[in-house]
């Protein structure tokens, strides 16, 4: 799962980032309105943690931008502005939750998990597709009730394809979502091919498989 933190307090941002990265999320972050606007205009995220009081703009304007673009990211407002008007405006604009500062990082993680379950998995704690069962909270996967072990990138690829199971995912979208900001350092998509090759082997007895669409990308094949 990929998360964008928009927060101008450096210490708070670092604490949030470290907490979520320990939980194996892919995390991108920015402290400014303009950079955040560019990111949400170009990239897609599973959840956005949004501060209202940014040095160069109001975070609620970013929420309006998301909705105007027809994007469906989960949004949790994390702000020291705990007035009823701010909370109501954020929720009315389409935010999923509002977490006033200060807060414990454990609560932040719990709120993120709840939003992701509602957004991506209809509120369920496990995802069952044919003979495959996935528990996103502990990143465990079974095929025919037998555990299989995926490395972090294999798991992230599989989860991205599952959350987009009705769509064809381009190679560039998959790479950007799974590798985040580091994708800019890549010279080719060879690293994707090797991860997907290994993932296919591990899904050998599953009723799902990763199907390549030549020259375009990948999609999830469900028997």
N, CA, C and O of each residue as an XYZ file, in Angstrom:
892
protein
N       0.835     -1.181      0.000
C       0.000      0.000      0.000
C       0.883      1.248      0.000
O       1.905      1.297      0.684
N       0.482      2.236     -0.762
C       1.301      3.437     -0.941
C       0.623      4.643     -0.297
O      -0.558      4.905     -0.526
N       1.391      5.369      0.509
C       0.848      6.475      1.292
C       1.625      7.754      1.003
O       2.850      7.733      0.875
N       0.899      8.867      0.901
C       1.513     10.183      0.762
C       1.235     10.981      2.031
O       0.083     11.135      2.439
N       2.310     11.492      2.656
C       2.174     12.365      3.825
C       2.407     13.799      3.390
O       3.444     14.121      2.811
N       1.439     14.659      3.671
C       1.570     16.092      3.391
C       1.551     16.797      4.742
O       0.489     16.998      5.333
N       2.724     17.167      5.222
C       2.869     17.663      6.594
C       4.084     18.591      6.667
O       5.179     18.209      6.252
N       3.899     19.808      7.194
C       4.996     20.776      7.199
C       5.854     20.731      8.465
O       6.930     21.327      8.493
N       5.404     20.043      9.503
C       6.219     19.905     10.711
C       7.176     18.732     10.520
O       6.756     17.575     10.494
N       8.453     19.038     10.388
C       9.446     18.027     10.016
C       9.490     16.868     11.007
O       9.524     15.708     10.598
N       9.490     17.168     12.302
C       9.580     16.106     13.296
C       8.351     15.199     13.232
O       8.471     13.975     13.293
N       7.177     15.805     13.110
C       5.950     15.032     12.976
C       5.981     14.185     11.715
O       5.636     13.004     11.748
N       6.391     14.779     10.613
C       6.460     14.057      9.343
C       7.391     12.851      9.457
O       7.050     11.754      9.014
N       8.571     13.058     10.054
C       9.536     11.960     10.181
C       8.992     10.840     11.065
O       9.190      9.663     10.766
N       8.311     11.200     12.146
C       7.725     10.180     13.030
C       6.653      9.374     12.298
O       6.595      8.151     12.419
N       5.802     10.075     11.535
C       4.759      9.393     10.774
C       5.373      8.463      9.732
O       4.955      7.317      9.571
N       6.364      8.983      9.038
C       6.999      8.191      7.977
C       7.663      6.942      8.542
O       7.478      5.846      8.012
N       8.434      7.101      9.615
C       9.122      5.957     10.210
C       8.129      4.914     10.716
O       8.344      3.712     10.556
N       7.033      5.385     11.332
C       6.014      4.461     11.843
C       5.418      3.631     10.717
O       5.299      2.411     10.839
N       5.047      4.277      9.629
C       4.384      3.584      8.529
C       5.348      2.712      7.727
O       4.969      1.646      7.243
N       6.581      3.162      7.588
C       7.558      2.328      6.881
C       7.884      1.071      7.678
O       8.163      0.026      7.089
N       7.854      1.152      9.009
C       8.048     -0.054      9.825
C       6.935     -1.065      9.582
O       7.135     -2.271      9.726
N       5.757     -0.559      9.210
C       4.620     -1.439      8.918
C       4.593     -1.865      7.456
O       3.604     -2.428      6.985
N       5.691     -1.593      6.735
C       5.898     -2.056      5.354
C       5.089     -1.283      4.315
O       4.898     -1.770      3.201
N       4.610     -0.086      4.663
C       3.971      0.749      3.649
C       5.047      1.441      2.817
O       6.155      1.690      3.290
N       4.698      1.746      1.570
C       5.543      2.592      0.738
C       5.119      4.028      1.020
O       3.953      4.380      0.841
N       6.055      4.852      1.458
C       5.699      6.186      1.931
C       6.429      7.258      1.140
O       7.651      7.214      0.993
N       5.672      8.220      0.631
C       6.231      9.435      0.060
C       5.781     10.604      0.927
O       4.761     10.517      1.611
N       6.541     11.699      0.899
C       6.219     12.810      1.788
C       6.601     14.137      1.163
O       7.514     14.219      0.342
N       5.884     15.173      1.568
C       6.204     16.532      1.165
C       5.748     17.499      2.243
O       4.831     17.207      3.010
N       6.399     18.653      2.293
C       6.063     19.651      3.309
C       5.355     20.865      2.721
O       4.969     21.769      3.462
N       5.180     20.900      1.408
C       4.645     22.099      0.757
C       3.436     21.796     -0.134
O       3.310     20.715     -0.709
N       2.577     22.772     -0.221
C       1.347     22.695     -1.005
C       1.647     22.446     -2.485
O       1.041     21.569     -3.100
N       2.585     23.217     -3.061
C       2.834     23.121     -4.499
C       3.347     21.738     -4.897
O       2.901     21.171     -5.894
N       4.286     21.196     -4.115
C       4.808     19.867     -4.433
C       3.727     18.815     -4.246
O       3.632     17.872     -5.032
N       2.916     18.970     -3.214
C       1.816     18.025     -2.983
C       0.836     18.052     -4.147
O       0.352     17.009     -4.586
N       0.549     19.247     -4.644
C      -0.374     19.392     -5.768
C       0.155     18.663     -7.003
O      -0.607     18.010     -7.716
N       1.464     18.777     -7.253
C       2.067     18.082     -8.384
C       1.988     16.572     -8.212
O       1.676     15.851     -9.160
N       2.273     16.089     -6.995
C       2.271     14.657     -6.747
C       0.884     14.048     -6.947
O       0.739     13.026     -7.617
N      -0.133     14.681     -6.362
C      -1.460     14.086     -6.484
C      -2.027     14.255     -7.883
O      -2.962     13.552     -8.267
N      -1.463     15.189     -8.649
C      -1.903     15.350    -10.031
C      -1.326     14.290    -10.956
O      -1.937     13.940    -11.966
N      -0.139     13.775    -10.606
C       0.568     12.835    -11.478
C       0.445     11.394    -11.002
O       0.287     10.484    -11.815
N       0.519     11.179     -9.674
C       0.588      9.832     -9.130
C      -0.697      9.448     -8.402
O      -1.549     10.293     -8.125
N      -0.821      8.156     -8.097
C      -1.963      7.650     -7.343
C      -1.474      7.051     -6.027
O      -0.374      6.503     -5.951
N      -2.298      7.163     -5.008
C      -1.955      6.668     -3.671
C      -3.143      5.894     -3.106
O      -4.284      6.085     -3.527
N      -2.855      5.022     -2.152
C      -3.938      4.325     -1.456
C      -4.512      5.192     -0.346
O      -5.707      5.135     -0.057
N      -3.653      5.995      0.275
C      -4.108      6.853      1.367
C      -3.236      8.106      1.420
O      -2.022      8.037      1.227
N      -3.860      9.241      1.680
C      -3.143     10.506      1.835
C      -3.393     11.040      3.236
O      -4.538     11.156      3.672
N      -2.306     11.368      3.943
C      -2.390     11.997      5.257
C      -2.159     13.485      5.050
O      -1.066     13.902      4.669
N      -3.178     14.275      5.298
C      -3.215     15.663      4.834
C      -3.298     16.657      5.981
O      -4.254     16.653      6.757
N      -2.279     17.513      6.076
C      -2.311     18.623      7.028
C      -3.022     19.805      6.364
O      -2.851     20.043      5.169
N      -3.808     20.533      7.132
C      -4.526     21.685      6.571
C      -3.618     22.901      6.466
O      -3.588     23.571      5.434
N      -2.872     23.189      7.539
C      -2.079     24.419      7.598
C      -0.701     24.265      7.001
O       0.260     24.016      7.730
N      -0.578     24.405      5.691
C       0.701     24.315      5.006
C       1.257     25.724      4.779
O       0.487     26.682      4.703
N       2.580     25.863      4.671
C       3.166     27.201      4.578
C       2.792     27.963      3.313
O       2.815     29.194      3.306
N       2.447     27.250      2.242
C       2.152     27.932      0.982
C       0.751     27.616      0.460
O       0.494     27.749     -0.736
N      -0.155     27.199      1.342
C      -1.520     26.947      0.892
C      -2.331     26.185      1.929
O      -1.801     25.721      2.939
N      -3.619     26.068      1.662
C      -4.537     25.374      2.555
C      -4.729     23.943      2.071
O      -5.065     23.716      0.909
N      -4.517     22.981      2.959
C      -4.634     21.579      2.578
C      -6.000     21.206      2.042
O      -6.114     20.276      1.244
N      -7.040     21.911      2.463
C      -8.378     21.595      1.969
C      -8.497     21.854      0.469
O      -9.323     21.240     -0.205
N      -7.677     22.758     -0.051
C      -7.674     22.998     -1.493
C      -7.127     21.785     -2.243
O      -7.533     21.515     -3.373
N      -6.209     21.059     -1.616
C      -5.701     19.832     -2.225
C      -6.786     18.765     -2.261
O      -6.874     17.987     -3.211
N      -7.607     18.736     -1.224
C      -8.731     17.797     -1.195
C      -9.718     18.125     -2.312
O     -10.244     17.228     -2.971
N      -9.963     19.402     -2.516
C     -10.838     19.826     -3.625
C     -10.236     19.418     -4.968
O     -10.953     18.994     -5.875
N      -8.915     19.548     -5.088
C      -8.239     19.173     -6.332
C      -8.408     17.681     -6.615
O      -8.685     17.285     -7.747
N      -8.241     16.862     -5.584
C      -8.421     15.419     -5.743
C      -9.806     15.087     -6.276
O      -9.953     14.312     -7.222
N     -10.818     15.683     -5.658
C     -12.194     15.379     -6.056
C     -12.491     15.910     -7.451
O     -13.214     15.268     -8.213
N     -11.944     17.076     -7.799
C     -12.158     17.642     -9.136
C     -11.547     16.761    -10.219
O     -12.041     16.716    -11.346
N     -10.458     16.055     -9.867
C      -9.795     15.165    -10.820
C     -10.445     13.779    -10.857
O     -10.036     12.915    -11.633
N     -11.458     13.575    -10.014
C     -12.144     12.287     -9.986
C     -11.326     11.171     -9.379
O     -11.560      9.998     -9.670
N     -10.356     11.526     -8.526
C      -9.505     10.506     -7.920
C     -10.159      9.974     -6.648
O     -10.997     10.633     -6.033
N      -9.751      8.758     -6.272
C     -10.477      8.056     -5.211
C      -9.579      7.668     -4.039
O      -9.869      6.700     -3.336
N      -8.486      8.413     -3.818
C      -7.612      8.111     -2.699
C      -8.334      8.280     -1.364
O      -9.163      9.175     -1.204
N      -8.007      7.404     -0.405
C      -8.477      7.626      0.952
C      -7.723      8.811      1.552
O      -6.514      8.941      1.361
N      -8.424      9.659      2.266
C      -7.791     10.861      2.837
C      -8.093     10.946      4.330
O      -9.247     10.887      4.756
N      -7.026     11.087      5.108
C      -7.165     11.352      6.540
C      -6.559     12.714      6.813
O      -5.368     12.921      6.581
N      -7.359     13.641      7.300
C      -6.838     14.952      7.661
C      -6.166     14.842      9.026
O      -6.783     14.397      9.993
N      -4.900     15.250      9.099
C      -4.159     15.265     10.368
C      -3.733     16.708     10.606
O      -2.814     17.207      9.956
N      -4.395     17.367     11.527
C      -4.176     18.800     11.658
C      -4.355     19.273     13.084
O      -5.145     18.718     13.847
N      -3.596     20.325     13.436
C      -3.755     20.960     14.749
C      -5.014     21.806     14.794
O      -5.478     22.178     15.871
N      -5.567     22.110     13.629
C      -6.819     22.874     13.566
C      -7.976     21.927     13.873
O      -8.430     21.184     13.003
N      -8.435     21.962     15.092
C      -9.465     21.007     15.521
C     -10.817     21.680     15.687
O     -11.641     21.249     16.494
N     -11.042     22.742     14.917
C     -12.338     23.409     15.020
C     -13.402     22.579     14.319
O     -13.106     21.830     13.388
N     -14.631     22.717     14.770
C     -15.735     21.965     14.167
C     -15.907     22.337     12.701
O     -16.211     21.476     11.875
N     -15.716     23.608     12.370
C     -15.887     24.051     10.980
C     -14.880     23.362     10.059
O     -15.238     22.906      8.973
N     -13.617     23.287     10.495
C     -12.592     22.624      9.679
C     -12.911     21.146      9.494
O     -12.782     20.597      8.400
N     -13.326     20.520     10.579
C     -13.635     19.090     10.518
C     -14.800     18.831      9.574
O     -14.741     17.933      8.735
N     -15.856     19.621      9.714
C     -17.036     19.430      8.865
C     -16.710     19.723      7.409
O     -17.163     19.002      6.519
N     -15.933     20.766      7.152
C     -15.596     21.091      5.770
C     -14.782     19.973      5.138
O     -15.030     19.595      3.993
N     -13.802     19.437      5.884
C     -12.984     18.351      5.354
C     -13.803     17.121      5.042
O     -13.635     16.509      3.987
N     -14.697     16.750      5.961
C     -15.534     15.568      5.739
C     -16.522     15.808      4.603
O     -16.781     14.905      3.807
N     -17.071     17.009      4.519
C     -18.005     17.325      3.438
C     -17.317     17.331      2.073
O     -17.953     17.071      1.052
N     -16.015     17.629      2.059
C     -15.267     17.621      0.805
C     -14.858     16.210      0.387
O     -14.363     16.005     -0.722
N     -15.069     15.229      1.285
C     -14.796     13.847      0.910
C     -13.696     13.166      1.686
O     -13.306     12.051      1.339
N     -13.172     13.806      2.742
C     -12.166     13.135      3.570
C     -12.795     11.939      4.274
O     -13.981     11.957      4.602
N     -11.999     10.904      4.503
C     -12.493      9.688      5.153
C     -12.450      9.790      6.670
O     -13.248      9.158      7.363
N     -11.516     10.588      7.186
C     -11.342     10.656      8.636
C     -10.638     11.956      8.980
O     -10.071     12.622      8.114
N     -10.685     12.309     10.269
C     -10.055     13.539     10.761
C      -9.372     13.202     12.073
O     -10.036     12.817     13.036
N      -8.046     13.342     12.123
C      -7.270     12.998     13.315
C      -6.576     14.258     13.836
O      -5.593     14.707     13.247
N      -7.080     14.836     14.941
C      -6.479     16.069     15.457
C      -5.139     15.814     16.142
O      -4.965     14.802     16.820
N      -4.202     16.728     15.963
C      -2.913     16.667     16.661
C      -3.102     17.181     18.094
O      -3.961     18.027     18.344
N      -2.299     16.671     19.029
C      -1.332     15.566     18.888
C      -2.040     14.220     18.956
O      -3.144     14.117     19.492
N      -1.406     13.197     18.415
C      -1.989     11.860     18.439
C      -0.870     10.833     18.585
O       0.288     11.114     18.277
N      -1.224      9.654     19.055
C      -0.263      8.559     19.151
C      -0.102      7.909     17.786
O      -1.069      7.801     17.031
N       1.108      7.479     17.465
C       1.365      6.859     16.173
C       0.578      5.554     16.011
O       0.215      5.176     14.897
N       0.322      4.877     17.121
C      -0.476      3.654     17.039
C      -1.888      3.967     16.554
O      -2.474      3.191     15.800
N      -2.432      5.102     16.984
C      -3.766      5.487     16.521
C      -3.735      5.853     15.045
O      -4.656      5.513     14.302
N      -2.685      6.542     14.616
C      -2.545      6.867     13.196
C      -2.555      5.599     12.356
O      -3.259      5.522     11.349
N      -1.776      4.606     12.769
C      -1.713      3.356     12.013
C      -3.074      2.679     11.980
O      -3.485      2.158     10.943
N      -3.769      2.684     13.101
C      -5.099      2.059     13.152
C      -6.062      2.763     12.205
O      -6.855      2.108     11.529
N      -6.000      4.093     12.152
C      -6.888      4.846     11.246
C      -6.554      4.544      9.787
O      -7.453      4.386      8.961
N      -5.268      4.464      9.472
C      -4.854      4.147      8.101
C      -5.362      2.769      7.693
O      -5.909      2.605      6.602
N      -5.185      1.779      8.563
C      -5.654      0.421      8.257
C      -7.164      0.403      8.023
O      -7.649     -0.277      7.119
N      -7.902      1.152      8.841
C      -9.359      1.176      8.699
C      -9.766      1.774      7.361
O     -10.669      1.261      6.701
N      -9.106      2.857      6.956
C      -9.431      3.496      5.677
C      -9.097      2.564      4.517
O      -9.873      2.451      3.569
N      -7.955      1.902      4.586
C      -7.565      0.995      3.506
C      -8.518     -0.192      3.391
O      -8.847     -0.627      2.287
N      -8.961     -0.713      4.539
C      -9.929     -1.820      4.501
C     -11.233     -1.377      3.849
O     -11.794     -2.091      3.018
N     -11.712     -0.194      4.230
C     -12.974      0.287      3.660
C     -12.835      0.564      2.178
O     -13.712      0.220      1.386
N     -11.729      1.187      1.807
C     -11.548      1.618      0.420
C     -11.277      0.456     -0.531
O     -11.857      0.373     -1.614
N     -10.387     -0.435     -0.109
C      -9.896     -1.454     -1.029
C     -10.512     -2.833     -0.848
O     -10.553     -3.625     -1.789
N     -10.996     -3.125      0.367
C     -11.411     -4.504      0.649
C     -12.793     -4.587      1.270
O     -13.105     -5.557      1.962
N     -13.627     -3.576      1.031
C     -15.010     -3.580      1.516
C     -15.106     -3.793      3.025
O     -16.081     -4.358      3.519
N     -14.087     -3.338      3.749
C     -14.109     -3.446      5.200
C     -13.664     -4.783      5.743
O     -13.618     -4.969      6.959
N     -13.330     -5.731      4.860
C     -12.926     -7.066      5.316
C     -11.459     -7.088      5.761
O     -10.630     -6.349      5.230
N     -11.156     -7.931      6.727
C      -9.783     -8.065      7.195
C      -8.986     -9.029      6.329
O      -7.756     -8.968      6.314
N      -9.652     -9.906      5.616
C      -8.957    -10.819      4.716
C      -9.539    -10.698      3.310
O     -10.699    -10.326      3.130
N      -8.715    -11.017      2.327
C      -9.126    -11.002      0.928
C      -9.099    -12.446      0.446
O      -8.063    -13.109      0.511
N     -10.219    -12.924     -0.032
C     -10.305    -14.301     -0.516
C     -10.656    -14.293     -2.001
O     -11.717    -13.812     -2.400
N      -9.753    -14.833     -2.809
C      -9.975    -14.947     -4.251
C      -9.675    -16.383     -4.639
O      -8.515    -16.794     -4.658
N     -10.711    -17.147     -4.949
C     -10.506    -18.548     -5.267
C      -9.866    -19.271     -4.093
O     -10.379    -19.225     -2.975
N      -8.730    -19.949     -4.348
C      -8.058    -20.687     -3.284
C      -6.963    -19.873     -2.598
O      -6.140    -20.414     -1.859
N      -6.966    -18.567     -2.855
C      -5.961    -17.667     -2.276
C      -6.603    -16.809     -1.192
O      -7.664    -16.221     -1.403
N      -5.960    -16.740     -0.037
C      -6.432    -15.902      1.065
C      -5.283    -15.017      1.533
O      -4.173    -15.494      1.770
N      -5.567    -13.710      1.663
C      -4.539    -12.742      2.048
C      -5.015    -11.954      3.258
O      -6.156    -11.493      3.300
N      -4.147    -11.804      4.230
C      -4.414    -10.952      5.387
C      -3.480     -9.754      5.304
O      -2.298     -9.878      5.627
N      -3.987     -8.577      4.873
C      -3.117     -7.412      4.694
C      -2.472     -6.912      5.978
O      -1.412     -6.288      5.934
N      -3.098     -7.179      7.127
C      -2.553     -6.653      8.372
C      -1.230     -7.318      8.735
O      -0.315     -6.645      9.210
N      -1.113     -8.621      8.521
C       0.160     -9.281      8.820
C       0.873     -9.757      7.556
O       1.889    -10.448      7.629
N       0.332     -9.382      6.402
C       0.942     -9.656      5.094
C       1.126    -11.163      4.866
O       2.087    -11.584      4.222
N       0.217    -11.953      5.386
C       0.298    -13.403      5.200
C      -0.569    -13.834      4.028
O      -1.616    -13.244      3.761
N      -0.116    -14.870      3.333
C      -0.821    -15.381      2.159
C      -0.852    -16.904      2.228
O       0.150    -17.547      2.538
N      -2.024    -17.468      1.932
C      -2.134    -18.922      1.845
C      -2.744    -19.301      0.506
O      -3.564    -18.570     -0.049
N      -2.329    -20.461     -0.004
C      -2.928    -21.076     -1.188
C      -3.374    -22.460     -0.775
O      -2.570    -23.276     -0.325
N      -4.665    -22.724     -0.932
C      -5.228    -23.981     -0.429
C      -4.884    -24.186      1.044
O      -4.581    -25.296      1.481
N      -4.941    -23.080      1.801
C      -4.698    -23.078      3.246
C      -3.259    -23.421      3.619
O      -2.978    -23.749      4.772
N      -2.358    -23.348      2.663
C      -0.942    -23.550      2.932
C      -0.205    -22.226      2.753
O      -0.396    -21.531      1.755
N       0.638    -21.881      3.728
C       1.356    -20.618      3.684
C       2.345    -20.581      2.526
O       3.024    -21.565      2.234
N       2.411    -19.423      1.874
C       3.487    -19.168      0.923
C       4.200    -17.895      1.361
O       3.610    -17.030      2.009
N       5.456    -17.792      1.006
C       6.269    -16.651      1.434
C       6.629    -15.800      0.224
O       7.251    -16.277     -0.725
N       6.226    -14.525      0.274
C       6.597    -13.568     -0.761
C       7.538    -12.535     -0.158
O       7.399    -12.166      1.008
N       8.499    -12.068     -0.956
C       9.295    -10.951     -0.469
C       8.461     -9.669     -0.560
O       7.353     -9.686     -1.097
N       8.983     -8.582     -0.047
C       8.178     -7.356      0.058
C       7.673     -6.889     -1.301
O       6.502     -6.532     -1.433
N       8.532     -6.885     -2.309
C       8.130     -6.376     -3.610
C       7.141     -7.312     -4.297
O       6.202     -6.851     -4.945
N       7.339     -8.601     -4.164
C       6.372     -9.553     -4.733
C       4.995     -9.346     -4.119
O       3.982     -9.353     -4.818
N       4.972     -9.163     -2.808
C       3.698     -8.922     -2.115
C       3.062     -7.617     -2.594
O       1.865     -7.570     -2.874
N       3.869     -6.561     -2.685
C       3.330     -5.258     -3.108
C       2.784     -5.315     -4.530
O       1.743     -4.725     -4.819
N       3.470     -6.012     -5.408
C       2.990     -6.174     -6.784
C       1.650     -6.896     -6.789
O       0.703     -6.466     -7.449
N       1.578     -8.005     -6.044
C       0.336     -8.775     -6.005
C      -0.815     -7.935     -5.454
O      -1.916     -7.965     -6.005
N      -0.579     -7.192     -4.382
C      -1.638     -6.393     -3.787
C      -2.095     -5.275     -4.730
O      -3.284     -4.960     -4.794
N      -1.162     -4.686     -5.448
C      -1.543     -3.627     -6.389
C      -2.404     -4.201     -7.517
O      -3.377     -3.575     -7.937
N      -2.050     -5.379     -8.001
C      -2.846     -6.006     -9.047
C      -4.219     -6.423     -8.528
O      -5.209     -6.332     -9.254
N      -4.283     -6.878     -7.279
C      -5.564     -7.278     -6.702
C      -6.480     -6.065     -6.527
O      -7.672     -6.147     -6.821
N      -5.937     -4.948     -6.052
C      -6.766     -3.757     -5.870
C      -7.185     -3.148     -7.210
O      -8.101     -2.327     -7.267
N      -6.508     -3.557     -8.284
C      -6.877     -3.093     -9.631
C      -7.258     -4.282    -10.511
O      -6.948     -4.310    -11.702
N      -7.931     -5.257     -9.913
C      -8.136     -6.537    -10.604
C      -9.025     -6.446    -11.834
O      -9.023     -7.362    -12.657
N      -9.783     -5.366    -11.982
C     -10.626     -5.221    -13.171
C      -9.950     -4.392    -14.257
O     -10.544     -4.128    -15.302
N      -8.685     -3.975    -14.006
C      -8.019     -3.067    -14.936
C      -6.692     -3.631    -15.420
O      -6.073     -4.464    -14.758
N      -6.273     -3.163    -16.579
C      -4.936     -3.447    -17.077
C      -3.986     -2.419    -16.464
O      -4.205     -1.213    -16.581
N      -2.944     -2.898    -15.819
C      -1.983     -2.020    -15.143
C      -0.748     -1.879    -16.014
O      -0.126     -2.883    -16.362
N      -0.383     -0.668    -16.372
C       0.806     -0.462    -17.192
C       2.065     -0.721    -16.373
O       2.058     -0.649    -15.144
N       3.156     -1.027    -17.097
C       4.422     -1.274    -16.411
C       4.865     -0.044    -15.624
O       5.351     -0.166    -14.500
N       4.700      1.128    -16.208
C       5.136      2.349    -15.527
C       4.305      2.621    -14.267
O       4.849      3.037    -13.244
N       2.981      2.385    -14.342
C       2.130      2.594    -13.168
C       2.491      1.618    -12.062
O       2.538      1.994    -10.890
N       2.747      0.363    -12.425
C       3.115     -0.649    -11.437
C       4.457     -0.300    -10.786
O       4.604     -0.384     -9.566
N       5.416      0.085    -11.596
C       6.737      0.429    -11.066
C       6.660      1.638    -10.142
O       7.253      1.639     -9.063
N       5.939      2.653    -10.562
C       5.842      3.875     -9.758
C       5.133      3.611     -8.448
O       5.510      4.157     -7.411
N       4.095      2.767     -8.489
C       3.323      2.523     -7.272
C       4.109      1.666     -6.275
O       4.065      1.917     -5.070
N       4.811      0.681     -6.762
C       5.512     -0.241     -5.867
C       6.856      0.313     -5.399
O       7.274      0.052     -4.271
N       7.532      1.072     -6.256
C       8.860      1.569     -5.882
C       8.840      3.042     -5.477
O       9.848      3.547     -4.983
N       7.731      3.739     -5.668
C       7.599      5.113     -5.200
C       8.582      6.064     -5.854
O       8.896      5.930     -7.037
N       9.073      7.038     -5.071
C       9.971      8.059     -5.599
C      11.248      7.482     -6.184
O      11.871      8.112     -7.039
N      11.656      6.282     -5.735
C      12.917      5.697     -6.193
C      12.859      5.262     -7.653
O      13.897      4.958     -8.241
N      11.683      5.226     -8.242
C      11.569      4.795     -9.629
C      12.311      5.734    -10.568
O      12.735      5.323    -11.648
N      12.473      6.996    -10.164
C      13.182      7.960    -11.002
C      14.644      7.578    -11.205
O      15.289      8.059    -12.137
N      15.173      6.711    -10.332
C      16.572      6.310    -10.422
C      16.764      5.084    -11.318
O      17.897      4.670    -11.563
N      15.681      4.511    -11.799
C      15.776      3.270    -12.578
C      16.041      3.565    -14.054
O      15.505      4.521    -14.615
N      16.872      2.734    -14.670
C      17.178      2.886    -16.092
C      16.230      2.071    -16.970
O      16.055      2.381    -18.148
N      15.617      1.030    -16.403
C      14.716      0.172    -17.166
C      13.750     -0.495    -16.208
O      13.800     -0.273    -14.998
N      12.857     -1.328    -16.770
C      11.892     -2.061    -15.953
C      12.321     -3.511    -15.722
O      11.492     -4.358    -15.389
N      13.606     -3.796    -15.897
C      14.069     -5.171    -15.737
C      13.793     -5.708    -14.339
O      13.528     -6.898    -14.167
N      13.855     -4.830    -13.342
C      13.629     -5.268    -11.957
C      12.193     -5.753    -11.770
O      11.943     -6.623    -10.936
N      11.244     -5.202    -12.537
C       9.862     -5.654    -12.454
C       9.742     -7.069    -13.014
O       9.084     -7.929    -12.428
N      10.383     -7.296    -14.149
C      10.280     -8.599    -14.795
C      10.751     -9.709    -13.855
O      10.112    -10.758    -13.768
N      11.853     -9.488    -13.156
C      12.383    -10.541    -12.285
C      11.462    -10.796    -11.098
O      11.279    -11.944    -10.693
N      10.880     -9.737    -10.536
C       9.962     -9.909     -9.409
C       8.698    -10.649     -9.839
O       8.217    -11.526     -9.121
N       8.166    -10.301    -10.998
C       6.944    -10.955    -11.479
C       7.218    -12.405    -11.861
O       6.369    -13.270    -11.647
N       8.382    -12.677    -12.418
C       8.755    -14.065    -12.735
C       8.742    -14.927    -11.478
O       8.218    -16.041    -11.482
N       9.328    -14.398    -10.397
C       9.344    -15.142     -9.138
C       7.942    -15.268     -8.545
O       7.590    -16.307     -7.988
N       7.146    -14.210     -8.666
C       5.778    -14.236     -8.140
C       4.949    -15.297     -8.849
O       4.183    -16.017     -8.208
N       5.094    -15.398    -10.151
C       4.338    -16.400    -10.909
C       4.668    -17.815    -10.444
O       3.782    -18.662    -10.331
N       5.943    -18.062    -10.177
C       6.343    -19.390     -9.701
C       5.659    -19.727     -8.376
O       5.212    -20.854     -8.164
N       5.586    -18.737     -7.494
C       4.993    -18.973     -6.176
C       3.471    -19.101     -6.245
O       2.854    -19.671     -5.345
N       2.865    -18.573     -7.311
C       1.426    -18.687     -7.502
C       1.057    -19.888     -8.376
O      -0.051    -19.964     -8.906
N       1.987    -20.811     -8.517
C       1.823    -21.938     -9.439
C       0.550    -22.726     -9.185
O      -0.090    -23.174    -10.137
N       0.166    -22.908     -7.933
C      -1.013    -23.711     -7.605
C      -2.220    -22.841     -7.231
O      -3.201    -23.337     -6.677
N      -2.141    -21.559     -7.536
C      -3.227    -20.635     -7.192
C      -4.221    -20.507     -8.335
O      -3.914    -20.806     -9.489
N      -5.417    -20.055     -7.985
C      -6.445    -19.803     -9.001
C      -6.337    -18.380     -9.555
O      -7.214    -17.925    -10.290
N      -5.254    -17.680     -9.197
C      -4.969    -16.379     -9.794
C      -3.562    -16.420    -10.373
O      -2.713    -17.188     -9.919
N      -3.330    -15.599    -11.362
C      -2.009    -15.529    -11.972
C      -1.805    -14.140    -12.552
O      -2.768    -13.429    -12.836
N      -0.551    -13.760    -12.727
C      -0.220    -12.471    -13.324
C      -0.036    -12.670    -14.819
O       0.880    -13.366    -15.255
N      -0.905    -12.060    -15.591
C      -0.861    -12.199    -17.053
C      -0.195    -10.974    -17.671
O      -0.559     -9.841    -17.359
N       0.772    -11.201    -18.539
C       1.450    -10.108    -19.226
C       0.685     -9.745    -20.497
O       0.263    -10.620    -21.252
N       0.516     -8.459    -20.717
C      -0.075     -7.953    -21.958
C       1.058     -7.283    -22.715
O       1.525     -6.211    -22.330
N       1.489     -7.907    -23.770
C       2.725     -7.525    -24.456
C       2.756     -6.038    -24.809
O       1.832     -5.503    -25.421
N       3.842     -5.394    -24.407
C       4.055     -3.996    -24.741
C       3.281     -3.017    -23.901
O       3.437     -1.807    -24.069
N       2.438     -3.507    -22.986
C       1.603     -2.590    -22.191
C       1.847     -2.755    -20.699
O       2.277     -1.816    -20.029
N       1.576     -3.941    -20.181
C       1.702     -4.132    -18.733
C       1.187     -5.467    -18.281
O       1.476     -6.491    -18.900
N       0.420     -5.470    -17.201
C      -0.028     -6.710    -16.581
C      -1.456     -6.585    -16.086
O      -1.961     -5.487    -15.849
N      -2.092     -7.732    -15.936
C      -3.404     -7.781    -15.291
C      -3.515     -9.088    -14.535
O      -2.794    -10.051    -14.800
N      -4.434     -9.095    -13.592
C      -4.643    -10.288    -12.780
C      -5.594    -11.229    -13.504
O      -6.703    -10.840    -13.871
N      -5.164    -12.452    -13.707
C      -5.988    -13.480    -14.341
C      -6.594    -14.335    -13.235
O      -5.868    -14.975    -12.475
N      -7.923    -14.348    -13.141
C      -8.624    -15.102    -12.108
C      -9.398    -16.227    -12.750
O     -10.243    -15.990    -13.614
N      -9.120    -17.449    -12.338
C      -9.810    -18.615    -12.940
C     -11.243    -18.736    -12.422
O     -11.966    -19.651    -12.817
